[in-house]
Amino acid sequence: MSDAYVVGDPDGLSPLLREIRDAVARELHAQLAMRAERIELADVPEIAYQVTLGVDRVLTGRRPTGIS
């Protein structure tokens, strides 16, 4: 990991992409912690699903009121 990432340099990403990146990183960190820092191939679909839910929370949380 580069020092720029650690100190919060957005690497030219838009605010939305930074939020998505952070949601993915949080979920991967949580999944690795739950799985003793090891992801088995059989676990990838469940992890992908959880990451997708995290990204959906970011996207739906950004929608203006009244848009479904």
Secondary structure, 3 states (H helix, E strand, C coil): CCHHHHCCCCCCCCHHHHHHHHHHHHHHHHHHHHCCCCCCHHHHHHHHHHHHHHHHHHHHHHCCCCCC
